[in-house]
Amino acid sequence: MTGVGFKGVRPLRDALELTRALRPFRRAVRPGPLVPDEEATVQATAEAWVTAALSARAAPSRAGAASPRPLVVVTHRPPVRALDVALVVDTGSSMRIWERAFTQLEHIFVQSGAFRAVTRWGLLPRRDGSRLVDAGGTRHPPDRLRDPSGRRLVLLASDAVGDHWYDRDIWETIESWAAVMPTALLHVLPRRYWGETAVGEPCLRMRLGAPGTPAPNAHYTVERGWWITGTAGLPLPVVGLSPAGLGRWAEALTSGATWAEGISTAVPGTGPAEHPSAYNRGWRTGTGSCSRRSCAARRRAPCTSRRSSHARRRCPRS
């Protein structure tokens, strides 16, 4: 047997454009802690001294008594970044060649200046449930990332071709994150290959209902393909690893000025039937959850293997 080595994916060449694509997240701010406003404090104190001096002249105090000189402290709450970001990288064997690219992407998130903090995690698939791995190699349950305040942005990076992507556990993990935090799937493969992975062809479009801080996925405004019926699961944006993909996602989550494409959090084979040609057939508009529907009955022969279940997500409506 002869071993074959791979050098890994070449570094991201469009680092500057990727940084610019994240700029919309800079608009996601909230009031910070109280801090003294030096200029306003000086002005308010000077005005108070003048008022005190005029009052002392109008009503002379007893001999030897000094006129009061109050210190007026003015505080304010400067805006601070509202979000931190957790970059969760799939640790499947096919993702090892992306190690250097994601190290660079982590630096890009830091350099963008759009987030309070940037952390990187590994997602370790296991038969008894997925685990998170931190930078020190310590394993944690997926709930370690949960932030009920919704101020954490979770971006799960994968090629979605591993066997674990056809199991229920990983999709339930993603849905648990999306229920309380803005969550998205960063697909590392080119757009034309998505249909051959567990993700399938995107069947939803989504964006934030009103400009503001990104909210959990359940609060998105969703447009569904005309062939989608029912309501179950949560909408999940699927983001391409490109300036255009990150830019559309950032705008959809901050201003709602554009749409991000995506899927539901349903397990492959139980989600909405998807077909790329149906994009030109119109959309249904709704909010919150998206559809989950099996289309195995529309196939002449049912899919029997786990690997073929992605086809059931993509089969056309008859």
C-alpha positions in Angstrom: 0.0 0.0 0.0 1.3 3.4 -1.0 0.5 6.5 1.1 -0.6 9.7 -0.6 0.1 13.0 1.1 -1.8 16.2 0.7 -0.3 19.6 1.4 -3.7 21.0 2.4 -5.8 23.8 1.0 -3.9 26.8 -0.1 -4.3 30.0 2.0 -7.2 32.2 1.4 -6.1 34.6 -1.3 -9.0 37.1 -0.8 -8.4 37.9 2.9 -8.9 41.6 2.5 -12.3 41.1 0.7 -13.4 38.6 3.3 -12.6 41.2 6.0 -14.6 43.8 4.2 -17.5 41.3 3.8 -17.8 41.2 7.6 -18.2 44.9 8.0 -22.0 44.9 8.4 -21.5 43.1 11.8 -19.9 46.3 13.0 -23.4 47.8 13.1 -24.4 45.3 15.7 -23.8 47.3 18.9 -25.3 47.7 22.3 -24.9 50.2 25.2 -21.8 49.5 27.2 -21.0 50.0 30.9 -21.2 53.4 32.4 -17.9 55.4 32.0 -17.1 59.0 32.9 -17.4 61.6 30.1 -14.3 63.8 30.8 -15.3 66.7 28.5 -18.9 66.8 29.7 -17.7 66.5 33.3 -15.4 69.5 32.9 -18.1 71.6 31.3 -20.8 70.6 33.8 -18.4 71.3 36.7 -17.4 74.7 35.4 -21.0 75.7 34.9 -21.8 74.6 38.5 -18.9 76.7 39.8 -20.1 79.8 38.0 -23.6 79.2 39.3 -22.3 78.8 42.8 -20.2 82.0 42.6 -23.1 84.0 41.3 -25.3 82.7 44.1 -22.6 83.6 46.7 -22.5 87.2 45.4 -26.2 87.5 45.6 -26.4 86.1 49.1 -23.0 86.9 50.9 -22.0 84.1 53.2 -20.6 84.6 56.7 -17.0 85.8 56.9 -14.4 83.1 56.3 -16.9 80.7 54.7 -15.7 79.4 51.3 -18.1 79.2 48.5 -18.9 75.6 47.5 -17.2 74.2 44.4 -19.1 71.0 43.5 -17.7 68.4 41.2 -20.4 67.2 38.7 -19.5 63.9 37.2 -21.2 63.1 33.9 -21.3 59.5 32.7 -22.5 57.8 29.5 -22.7 54.4 27.9 -20.6 54.1 24.8 -21.6 51.6 22.2 -19.7 48.3 22.3 -19.8 45.3 20.0 -22.9 43.2 20.6 -21.6 39.9 19.3 -18.9 37.4 19.8 -18.4 34.6 17.3 -17.7 30.9 17.8 -16.1 29.3 14.7 -16.8 25.6 15.0 -14.9 23.4 12.6 -15.9 19.9 11.7 -13.1 17.5 12.7 -14.1 14.8 10.1 -11.2 13.2 8.2 -12.0 15.1 5.0 -11.7 18.5 6.8 -8.1 18.0 7.9 -6.7 19.7 4.7 -8.6 22.9 5.7 -6.6 23.5 8.9 -4.4 26.3 7.7 -7.4 28.0 5.9 -9.4 28.1 9.1 -6.5 29.4 11.1 -6.3 32.3 8.6 -10.1 32.7 8.7 -10.0 33.0 12.5 -7.5 35.8 12.2 -9.7 37.5 9.6 -12.6 37.5 12.1 -10.4 39.1 14.7 -9.0 41.7 12.3 -12.5 42.7 11.1 -13.0 44.4 14.5 -16.7 43.4 14.3 -16.8 41.1 17.3 -16.2 41.3 21.1 -14.3 38.0 21.0 -13.5 35.2 18.5 -13.2 31.6 19.7 -12.5 28.5 17.7 -13.8 25.0 18.5 -13.7 21.6 16.9 -16.8 19.5 16.5 -16.0 15.8 17.2 -18.7 13.4 16.0 -19.3 10.4 18.4 -21.8 7.6 18.5 -22.9 8.7 21.9 -23.3 12.3 20.9 -21.2 15.1 19.4 -18.6 16.9 21.5 -16.9 20.2 21.3 -13.1 20.4 21.5 -11.4 23.6 22.7 -7.9 24.9 21.8 -6.4 23.0 24.7 -8.0 19.7 23.6 -10.6 19.5 26.3 -13.9 18.1 25.4 -17.2 19.8 26.2 -20.9 19.0 25.5 -22.4 21.1 22.7 -24.4 23.1 25.2 -21.1 24.7 26.2 -21.7 27.2 23.4 -25.3 28.1 24.3 -25.7 31.8 25.2 -29.4 32.5 26.1 -28.8 36.2 25.6 -28.3 35.5 21.9 -25.1 37.5 21.7 -23.0 34.7 20.3 -22.8 34.0 16.6 -22.2 30.4 15.8 -20.6 29.5 12.4 -20.2 25.8 11.8 -17.7 25.0 9.0 -17.8 21.8 7.1 -18.0 20.0 3.8 -21.0 18.0 5.0 -19.8 14.7 3.4 -19.0 12.7 6.6 -21.2 9.9 7.7 -22.1 11.8 10.9 -23.9 14.4 8.7 -26.5 11.7 7.9 -27.3 11.1 11.6 -29.8 12.8 13.7 -27.4 13.9 16.5 -25.6 16.6 14.6 -28.7 18.2 13.2 -30.3 18.3 16.7 -27.1 20.0 18.0 -27.4 22.6 15.3 -31.1 23.2 16.0 -30.4 23.6 19.7 -27.9 26.3 18.9 -30.1 28.0 16.4 -33.0 28.2 18.9 -31.1 30.6 21.1 -28.3 32.1 19.0 -27.8 33.2 15.4 -26.4 30.1 13.7 -25.2 29.3 10.2 -23.4 26.6 8.3 -20.2 27.6 6.5 -19.9 25.3 3.5 -16.3 25.0 2.3 -17.1 23.4 -1.0 -18.0 25.4 -4.1 -21.7 26.1 -4.5 -22.1 23.7 -7.4 -21.2 20.7 -5.1 -23.6 21.4 -2.3 -26.3 19.2 -3.8 -24.0 16.2 -3.5 -23.5 16.6 0.2 -25.8 16.2 3.2 -26.8 19.8 2.9 -28.5 19.4 -0.5 -29.7 22.3 -2.6 -30.9 25.4 -0.6 -34.6 25.5 -0.5 -35.2 28.6 1.7 -34.3 32.3 1.7 -34.0 34.2 5.0 -33.2 37.5 6.5 -33.7 39.5 9.7 -37.2 41.0 9.8 -36.0 44.5 10.8 -32.6 46.2 11.1 -30.9 45.5 14.3 -28.7 43.0 16.2 -28.8 39.5 14.7 -31.4 37.3 16.4 -31.8 33.5 16.8 -32.9 31.8 13.7 -36.5 31.4 14.8 -36.9 35.2 14.4 -35.9 35.3 10.7 -38.3 36.2 7.9 -38.3 33.2 5.6 -39.3 32.7 2.0 -39.9 29.0 1.1 -39.9 27.4 -2.3 -43.4 27.0 -3.8 -43.0 23.2 -3.4 -42.5 23.4 0.4 -45.4 22.7 2.7 -45.7 22.3 6.5 -43.8 23.9 9.3 -41.1 22.2 11.3 -37.5 22.7 12.2 -35.6 26.0 12.0 -34.2 27.9 9.1 -30.4 27.5 8.8 -28.4 29.9 6.5 -25.8 28.1 4.3 -22.8 30.4 3.7 -20.2 30.0 1.0 -16.5 30.5 1.9 -16.2 33.6 -0.3 -16.6 37.4 0.1 -19.9 37.3 -1.7 -21.3 34.5 0.5 -20.2 36.1 3.8 -21.3 39.5 2.7 -24.9 38.4 1.8 -25.1 36.6 5.1 -23.8 39.5 7.1 -26.3 41.9 5.4 -29.2 39.5 5.8 -28.5 39.3 9.6 -27.9 43.0 10.3 -29.9 45.1 7.9 -32.3 42.7 6.2 -31.4 44.4 3.0 -30.7 41.1 1.2 -31.5 37.4 1.5 -29.3 34.5 2.6 -30.1 31.1 1.2 -30.3 28.1 3.4 -32.0 24.9 4.4 -33.9 23.6 7.4 -32.4 21.8 10.4 -34.2 18.6 9.5 -32.2 15.4 9.2 -31.3 14.6 5.5 -34.1 12.5 4.1 -36.8 14.0 6.4 -36.5 17.6 5.3 -38.2 19.6 2.5 -38.0 18.3 -1.0 -35.5 20.5 -2.9 -34.9 21.0 -6.5 -32.6 23.8 -7.9 -34.8 24.4 -11.0 -37.7 25.4 -8.8 -35.9 28.7 -7.8 -37.7 30.4 -10.7 -41.1 29.1 -9.7 -41.8 31.6 -6.9 -41.5 31.7 -3.1 -43.8 31.6 -0.1 -43.2 34.1 2.7 -43.4 33.3 6.3 -41.5 33.8 9.6 -39.9 31.5 12.1 -39.7 27.8 11.4 -39.4 26.1 8.0 -40.6 22.9 6.5 -39.8 19.3 7.1 -41.3 16.8 4.7 -40.2 13.5 3.4 -40.4 13.0 -0.4 -39.4 9.3 -0.4 -43.0 8.5 -1.6 -42.3 10.5 -4.8 -39.5 8.2 -5.8 -40.2 5.0 -7.7 -37.9 3.1 -5.4 -37.2 4.3 -1.8 -33.6 5.2 -0.8 -32.1 2.4 1.3 -28.6 3.6 2.1 -27.7 6.4 4.5 -25.5 8.0 1.8 -28.3 8.3 -0.7 -30.6 10.2 1.8 -29.3 13.5 0.5 -31.1 12.7 -2.8 -34.4 12.5 -1.0 -33.9 16.1 0.2 -33.5 17.2 -3.4 -36.1 15.2 -5.4 -38.5 17.3 -7.3 -42.2 17.7 -6.6 -44.2 15.5 -8.9 
